Amino acid sequence: MPDRAAPRPSARLRSLLARDDRVLAVLGTPNAFHAQIMEAAGCEAAFVGTGITGGNYTAFADTGLLSATECVQFGGYIARAVSFPVILDGDTGHGGPPAVRRLVHECIRAGLAGIRIDDQPIEGKRSTQSPGIEVVSRDAAVERYQAAVSARDELDPSFVIMAQCYARDAVNGGLGELLERLNLYLTRGRADWVQFESPHSVAEVRQARAAVSGTLSVMQGKLPKPLTLSEHFALGLRVAWYTFLPDQVLKATSWEFLRDFKARDIDAWIDFQAKHDGNPYLRTRPSSP
């Protein structure tokens, strides 16, 4: 259980983001119990995504179907189950500035450490890497981030506001537009952290790093494989966005086991137990006397 005497989650997240000697790996949390497993394994910070976490709870597509209330509810369960800082996926902010203000306030009250808000239109929200993504005007995006920062400052000035930019692959964007927006979101929007969705090459990551002076992270985008921690560090990045890892491992492992069970009956479970002997999360029964 989290240490109630410890600093606020937001302050811990800021401390992690301020480190310059290592890369912070941010992992995605499938649910609250698996967040506790992640903490036991040494996870330092995590993300509650509408696509991963929300999709696991509801099986809905990541197209803006989940309400802000739903997201804050399961995000709060996760944040209160662990001591590491948890960031919520705020999608488009779920409305105009008043809705963004309410969302940020509710996140802080729920014990979350930060929020990521993107620059897609509310009505046309599409999942990451989908064709046809658009971004709102620069002014409309900046207004979102300014509203989030103002709301943050009312309750917890340490709460982290992250701006996700989709301009690289947007039908109304491009690389130049992305680079302009990343800086705009830090300066006029006053976001604490910006994220580059969909780099097409390591050269583009270098270009973004050279153009942005503040905290920057990148998603895998069109890169052939995720960057390693050492590659992040060499590129001047101190945050690695590995939110897909726990979820993909859980789903792939479940799929393999259930196929084996279908083919081999309970022998699949007996072999699974033997292969994972000593795993602290595998339930065992005492031997009969």
C-alpha positions as a Markdown table, in Angstrom:
| # | Residue | x | y | z |
|---|---|---|---|---|
| 1 | Met | 0.0 | 0.0 | 0.0 |
| 2 | Pro | 1.2 | 3.6 | -0.6 |
| 3 | Asp | 3.0 | 5.4 | 2.2 |
| 4 | Arg | 0.7 | 8.2 | 3.3 |
| 5 | Ala | 3.5 | 10.1 | 4.8 |
| 6 | Ala | 5.4 | 10.2 | 1.5 |
| 7 | Pro | 5.5 | 13.3 | -0.8 |
| 8 | Arg | 2.5 | 13.9 | -3.1 |
| 9 | Pro | 2.6 | 11.7 | -6.3 |
| 10 | Ser | 2.9 | 14.8 | -8.4 |
| 11 | Ala | 6.0 | 15.9 | -6.5 |
| 12 | Arg | 7.5 | 12.5 | -6.9 |
| 13 | Leu | 6.8 | 12.6 | -10.7 |
| 14 | Arg | 8.5 | 16.0 | -11.0 |
| 15 | Ser | 11.5 | 14.6 | -9.2 |
| 16 | Leu | 11.8 | 11.7 | -11.6 |
| 17 | Leu | 11.4 | 14.0 | -14.6 |
| 18 | Ala | 14.2 | 16.2 | -13.3 |
| 19 | Arg | 16.8 | 13.5 | -13.3 |
| 20 | Asp | 19.5 | 13.8 | -15.9 |
| 21 | Asp | 21.6 | 10.7 | -15.1 |
| 22 | Arg | 19.1 | 8.0 | -16.3 |
| 23 | Val | 16.0 | 7.4 | -18.3 |
| 24 | Leu | 12.6 | 7.1 | -16.6 |
| 25 | Ala | 10.6 | 4.1 | -18.1 |
| 26 | Val | 6.9 | 4.9 | -18.0 |
| 27 | Leu | 4.9 | 1.7 | -18.3 |
| 28 | Gly | 1.2 | 1.2 | -18.9 |
| 29 | Thr | -1.0 | -0.2 | -16.1 |
| 30 | Pro | -3.6 | -2.8 | -17.2 |
| 31 | Asn | -5.4 | -2.5 | -13.8 |
| 32 | Ala | -4.8 | -1.8 | -10.2 |
| 33 | Phe | -3.6 | -5.3 | -9.1 |
| 34 | His | -1.1 | -5.5 | -12.0 |
| 35 | Ala | 0.1 | -2.0 | -11.0 |
| 36 | Gln | 1.0 | -3.5 | -7.6 |
| 37 | Ile | 2.9 | -6.3 | -9.5 |
| 38 | Met | 4.7 | -3.6 | -11.5 |
| 39 | Glu | 5.6 | -1.8 | -8.3 |
| 40 | Ala | 7.0 | -5.0 | -6.7 |
| 41 | Ala | 9.1 | -5.4 | -9.8 |
| 42 | Gly | 10.6 | -1.9 | -9.5 |
| 43 | Cys | 8.4 | 0.2 | -11.8 |
| 44 | Glu | 8.9 | 4.0 | -11.1 |
| 45 | Ala | 6.0 | 5.6 | -12.9 |
| 46 | Ala | 3.0 | 4.5 | -15.0 |
| 47 | Phe | 0.3 | 5.6 | -17.4 |
| 48 | Val | -3.4 | 4.9 | -17.4 |
| 49 | Gly | -4.4 | 4.9 | -21.0 |
| 50 | Thr | -7.9 | 5.0 | -22.5 |
| 51 | Gly | -6.8 | 2.5 | -25.1 |
| 52 | Ile | -5.0 | 0.0 | -22.8 |
| 53 | Thr | -6.5 | 0.4 | -19.3 |
| 54 | Gly | -9.8 | 1.6 | -20.5 |
| 55 | Gly | -10.0 | -0.9 | -23.2 |
| 56 | Asn | -9.2 | -3.7 | -20.8 |
| 57 | Tyr | -12.1 | -2.6 | -18.5 |
| 58 | Thr | -14.7 | -2.0 | -21.3 |
| 59 | Ala | -13.4 | -3.5 | -24.6 |
| 60 | Phe | -14.2 | -0.1 | -26.2 |
| 61 | Ala | -12.0 | 1.3 | -29.0 |
| 62 | Asp | -9.8 | 4.2 | -28.2 |
| 63 | Thr | -12.0 | 6.8 | -30.0 |
| 64 | Gly | -13.1 | 9.0 | -27.2 |
| 65 | Leu | -16.0 | 6.7 | -26.0 |
| 66 | Leu | -15.0 | 6.7 | -22.4 |
| 67 | Ser | -16.2 | 9.5 | -20.2 |
| 68 | Ala | -14.0 | 11.6 | -18.0 |
| 69 | Thr | -15.7 | 10.2 | -14.9 |
| 70 | Glu | -15.0 | 6.6 | -15.9 |
| 71 | Cys | -11.3 | 7.4 | -16.6 |
| 72 | Val | -10.8 | 9.2 | -13.3 |
| 73 | Gln | -12.5 | 6.4 | -11.5 |
| 74 | Phe | -10.3 | 3.5 | -12.7 |
| 75 | Gly | -7.3 | 5.8 | -12.7 |
| 76 | Gly | -7.9 | 6.7 | -9.1 |
| 77 | Tyr | -8.2 | 3.0 | -8.1 |
| 78 | Ile | -4.7 | 2.4 | -9.7 |
| 79 | Ala | -3.1 | 5.6 | -8.2 |
| 80 | Arg | -4.3 | 4.7 | -4.7 |
| 81 | Ala | -3.1 | 1.1 | -5.0 |
| 82 | Val | 0.6 | 2.0 | -5.5 |
| 83 | Ser | 3.2 | 4.5 | -4.3 |
| 84 | Phe | 4.7 | 5.3 | -7.6 |
| 85 | Pro | 3.2 | 8.3 | -9.6 |
| 86 | Val | 0.5 | 7.6 | -12.1 |
| 87 | Ile | -0.4 | 9.7 | -15.1 |
| 88 | Leu | -3.9 | 9.7 | -16.6 |
| 89 | Asp | -4.8 | 9.8 | -20.3 |
| 90 | Gly | -7.0 | 12.8 | -20.6 |
| 91 | Asp | -7.6 | 12.3 | -24.3 |
| 92 | Thr | -8.8 | 15.7 | -25.7 |
| 93 | Gly | -9.8 | 17.0 | -22.3 |
| 94 | His | -13.4 | 15.8 | -22.7 |
| 95 | Gly | -14.7 | 19.2 | -23.5 |
| 96 | Gly | -13.8 | 22.9 | -23.6 |
| 97 | Pro | -11.8 | 24.8 | -20.9 |
| 98 | Pro | -14.4 | 24.3 | -18.1 |
| 99 | Ala | -14.4 | 20.5 | -18.7 |
| 100 | Val | -10.6 | 20.5 | -18.7 |
| 101 | Arg | -10.6 | 22.4 | -15.5 |
| 102 | Arg | -13.0 | 19.9 | -13.9 |
| 103 | Leu | -11.0 | 16.9 | -15.2 |
| 104 | Val | -7.7 | 18.2 | -13.8 |
| 105 | His | -9.3 | 18.9 | -10.4 |
| 106 | Glu | -10.8 | 15.4 | -10.3 |
| 107 | Cys | -7.5 | 13.9 | -11.2 |
| 108 | Ile | -5.7 | 15.7 | -8.4 |
| 109 | Arg | -8.4 | 14.7 | -5.9 |
| 110 | Ala | -8.1 | 11.0 | -7.1 |
| 111 | Gly | -4.4 | 10.9 | -6.2 |
| 112 | Leu | -3.1 | 11.0 | -9.8 |
| 113 | Ala | 0.3 | 12.7 | -10.4 |
| 114 | Gly | -0.3 | 14.1 | -13.9 |
| 115 | Ile | -2.4 | 14.1 | -17.0 |
| 116 | Arg | -1.7 | 13.8 | -20.7 |
| 117 | Ile | -4.0 | 15.8 | -23.0 |
| 118 | Asp | -3.8 | 15.6 | -26.8 |
| 119 | Asp | -4.5 | 18.1 | -29.6 |
| 120 | Gln | -7.0 | 16.1 | -31.6 |
| 121 | Pro | -10.6 | 17.4 | -32.1 |
| 122 | Ile | -13.1 | 16.2 | -29.5 |
| 123 | Glu | -15.7 | 15.1 | -32.0 |
| 124 | Gly | -13.2 | 13.4 | -34.4 |
| 125 | Lys | -10.9 | 11.7 | -31.8 |
| 126 | Arg | -9.1 | 8.7 | -33.4 |
| 127 | Ser | -6.8 | 6.1 | -31.8 |
| 128 | Thr | -3.1 | 6.5 | -32.2 |
| 129 | Gln | -1.7 | 5.5 | -35.6 |
| 130 | Ser | -5.1 | 5.6 | -37.2 |
| 131 | Pro | -5.3 | 7.1 | -40.7 |
| 132 | Gly | -7.2 | 10.4 | -41.0 |
| 133 | Ile | -6.1 | 12.0 | -37.7 |
| 134 | Glu | -6.5 | 15.7 | -37.5 |
| 135 | Val | -5.3 | 18.3 | -35.0 |
| 136 | Val | -7.2 | 21.3 | -33.8 |
| 137 | Ser | -6.0 | 24.8 | -34.5 |
| 138 | Arg | -2.9 | 26.0 | -32.6 |
| 139 | Asp | -4.9 | 28.5 | -30.6 |
| 140 | Ala | -7.5 | 25.8 | -29.6 |
| 141 | Ala | -4.8 | 23.4 | -28.4 |
| 142 | Val | -3.0 | 26.1 | -26.5 |
| 143 | Glu | -6.3 | 27.1 | -24.8 |
| 144 | Arg | -6.6 | 23.4 | -23.6 |
| 145 | Tyr | -3.2 | 23.4 | -22.0 |
| 146 | Gln | -3.6 | 26.8 | -20.5 |
| 147 | Ala | -6.9 | 25.7 | -18.9 |
| 148 | Ala | -5.2 | 22.6 | -17.5 |
| 149 | Val | -2.3 | 24.6 | -16.1 |
| 150 | Ser | -4.6 | 27.1 | -14.5 |
| 151 | Ala | -6.7 | 24.4 | -12.9 |
| 152 | Arg | -3.6 | 22.6 | -11.7 |
| 153 | Asp | -2.3 | 25.8 | -10.0 |
| 154 | Glu | -5.6 | 26.1 | -8.1 |
| 155 | Leu | -5.1 | 22.8 | -6.2 |
| 156 | Asp | -1.7 | 21.3 | -6.7 |
| 157 | Pro | 1.1 | 23.3 | -8.5 |
| 158 | Ser | 3.2 | 20.2 | -8.7 |
| 159 | Phe | 0.6 | 18.2 | -10.8 |
| 160 | Val | 2.2 | 17.5 | -14.2 |
| 161 | Ile | 0.5 | 18.6 | -17.5 |
| 162 | Met | 1.7 | 16.7 | -20.5 |
| 163 | Ala | 0.8 | 17.8 | -24.1 |
| 164 | Gln | 0.6 | 15.1 | -26.7 |
| 165 | Cys | 1.1 | 16.3 | -30.3 |
| 166 | Tyr | -0.4 | 14.4 | -33.2 |
| 167 | Ala | 0.6 | 16.8 | -35.9 |
| 168 | Arg | 3.3 | 14.7 | -37.6 |
| 169 | Asp | 0.9 | 12.3 | -39.3 |
| 170 | Ala | -2.2 | 14.6 | -39.2 |
| 171 | Val | -3.9 | 15.3 | -42.5 |
| 172 | Asn | -3.6 | 19.0 | -41.6 |
| 173 | Gly | 0.0 | 18.8 | -40.1 |
| 174 | Gly | 3.5 | 17.6 | -40.9 |
| 175 | Leu | 6.9 | 17.5 | -39.3 |
| 176 | Gly | 7.3 | 21.3 | -39.4 |
| 177 | Glu | 3.9 | 21.8 | -37.8 |
| 178 | Leu | 4.8 | 19.3 | -35.1 |
| 179 | Leu | 8.0 | 21.0 | -34.2 |
| 180 | Glu | 6.3 | 24.4 | -34.1 |
| 181 | Arg | 3.5 | 23.0 | -31.8 |
| 182 | Leu | 5.8 | 21.2 | -29.4 |
| 183 | Asn | 7.5 | 24.5 | -28.6 |
| 184 | Leu | 4.2 | 26.4 | -28.6 |
| 185 | Tyr | 2.7 | 24.0 | -26.1 |
| 186 | Leu | 5.6 | 24.5 | -23.7 |
| 187 | Thr | 5.8 | 28.3 | -24.0 |
| 188 | Arg | 2.2 | 29.6 | -24.6 |
| 189 | Gly | 0.5 | 26.5 | -23.4 |
| 190 | Arg | 2.8 | 26.3 | -20.3 |
| 191 | Ala | 2.7 | 22.5 | -20.4 |
| 192 | Asp | 5.4 | 20.7 | -18.3 |
| 193 | Trp | 6.2 | 18.0 | -20.8 |
| 194 | Val | 5.5 | 17.4 | -24.5 |
| 195 | Gln | 5.3 | 14.2 | -26.4 |
| 196 | Phe | 6.0 | 13.5 | -30.1 |
| 197 | Glu | 3.6 | 11.0 | -31.6 |
| 198 | Ser | 4.8 | 9.2 | -34.7 |
| 199 | Pro | 8.4 | 9.9 | -35.4 |
| 200 | His | 9.3 | 8.4 | -38.8 |
| 201 | Ser | 13.0 | 8.0 | -38.1 |
| 202 | Val | 15.7 | 8.5 | -35.5 |
| 203 | Ala | 16.7 | 11.6 | -37.4 |
| 204 | Glu | 13.3 | 13.1 | -36.7 |
| 205 | Val | 13.7 | 12.3 | -33.0 |
| 206 | Arg | 17.1 | 14.2 | -33.1 |
| 207 | Gln | 15.4 | 17.1 | -34.9 |
| 208 | Ala | 12.7 | 17.3 | -32.3 |
| 209 | Arg | 15.2 | 17.1 | -29.4 |
| 210 | Ala | 17.3 | 19.9 | -31.0 |
| 211 | Ala | 14.2 | 22.1 | -31.4 |
| 212 | Val | 12.6 | 21.5 | -27.9 |
| 213 | Ser | 14.4 | 22.7 | -24.8 |
| 214 | Gly | 11.9 | 21.2 | -22.2 |
| 215 | Thr | 10.9 | 17.7 | -21.2 |
| 216 | Leu | 10.3 | 15.6 | -24.4 |
| 217 | Ser | 9.3 | 12.0 | -24.9 |
| 218 | Val | 8.5 | 10.1 | -28.1 |
| 219 | Met | 6.2 | 7.3 | -29.0 |
| 220 | Gln | 7.3 | 4.5 | -31.3 |
| 221 | Gly | 5.3 | 5.9 | -34.2 |
| 222 | Lys | 6.7 | 4.7 | -37.5 |
| 223 | Leu | 10.0 | 3.6 | -36.0 |
| 224 | Pro | 10.7 | -0.1 | -36.9 |
| 225 | Lys | 11.2 | -0.9 | -33.2 |
| 226 | Pro | 11.0 | 0.9 | -29.8 |
| 227 | Leu | 14.2 | 2.7 | -28.8 |
| 228 | Thr | 16.2 | 1.1 | -26.0 |
| 229 | Leu | 16.8 | 3.0 | -22.8 |
| 230 | Ser | 20.4 | 3.6 | -23.8 |
| 231 | Glu | 19.3 | 4.9 | -27.2 |
| 232 | His | 16.9 | 7.3 | -25.4 |
| 233 | Phe | 19.8 | 8.6 | -23.3 |
| 234 | Ala | 22.1 | 9.0 | -26.3 |
| 235 | Leu | 19.4 | 11.1 | -28.0 |
| 236 | Gly | 19.0 | 13.4 | -25.1 |
| 237 | Leu | 15.7 | 11.9 | -23.9 |
| 238 | Arg | 15.1 | 11.2 | -20.2 |
| 239 | Val | 11.7 | 9.5 | -20.5 |
| 240 | Ala | 10.9 | 6.3 | -22.4 |
| 241 | Trp | 7.3 | 5.7 | -23.2 |
| 242 | Tyr | 6.9 | 2.0 | -22.8 |
| 243 | Thr | 3.2 | 2.0 | -21.9 |
| 244 | Phe | 2.4 | -1.0 | -24.2 |
| 245 | Leu | 4.7 | -3.5 | -22.4 |
| 246 | Pro | 2.7 | -5.0 | -19.5 |
| 247 | Asp | -0.5 | -5.1 | -21.5 |
| 248 | Gln | 1.1 | -6.8 | -24.5 |
| 249 | Val | 2.9 | -9.4 | -22.3 |
| 250 | Leu | -0.4 | -10.2 | -20.4 |
| 251 | Lys | -2.4 | -10.6 | -23.6 |
| 252 | Ala | 0.2 | -12.7 | -25.4 |
| 253 | Thr | 0.8 | -14.9 | -22.4 |
| 254 | Ser | -2.9 | -15.5 | -21.9 |
| 255 | Trp | -3.4 | -16.3 | -25.6 |
| 256 | Glu | -0.6 | -18.9 | -25.6 |
| 257 | Phe | -1.7 | -20.5 | -22.4 |
| 258 | Leu | -5.4 | -20.7 | -23.3 |
| 259 | Arg | -4.6 | -22.2 | -26.7 |
| 260 | Asp | -2.4 | -24.8 | -24.9 |
| 261 | Phe | -5.2 | -25.5 | -22.5 |
| 262 | Lys | -7.7 | -26.0 | -25.3 |
| 263 | Ala | -5.3 | -28.6 | -26.9 |
| 264 | Arg | -4.0 | -30.4 | -23.8 |
| 265 | Asp | -6.5 | -29.9 | -21.0 |
| 266 | Ile | -5.3 | -29.4 | -17.4 |
| 267 | Asp | -1.8 | -30.7 | -18.4 |
| 268 | Ala | -1.2 | -27.2 | -19.8 |
| 269 | Trp | -1.7 | -25.8 | -16.3 |
| 270 | Ile | 0.5 | -28.4 | -14.7 |
| 271 | Asp | 3.3 | -27.6 | -17.1 |
| 272 | Phe | 2.7 | -23.8 | -16.6 |
| 273 | Gln | 3.1 | -24.2 | -12.9 |
| 274 | Ala | 6.3 | -26.1 | -13.2 |
| 275 | Lys | 7.8 | -23.6 | -15.7 |
| 276 | His | 7.0 | -20.8 | -13.3 |
| 277 | Asp | 7.9 | -22.5 | -10.0 |
| 278 | Gly | 8.7 | -19.9 | -7.4 |
| 279 | Asn | 6.8 | -17.1 | -9.0 |
| 280 | Pro | 5.3 | -15.1 | -6.1 |
| 281 | Tyr | 2.1 | -14.4 | -8.0 |
| 282 | Leu | 1.4 | -18.0 | -8.9 |
| 283 | Arg | -1.1 | -19.6 | -6.4 |
| 284 | Thr | 0.1 | -22.9 | -5.0 |
| 285 | Arg | -1.7 | -25.3 | -2.7 |
| 286 | Pro | -0.1 | -27.0 | 0.3 |
| 287 | Ser | 0.7 | -30.7 | -0.1 |
| 288 | Ser | -1.6 | -33.2 | 1.5 |
| 289 | Pro | -0.2 | -34.8 | 4.7 |
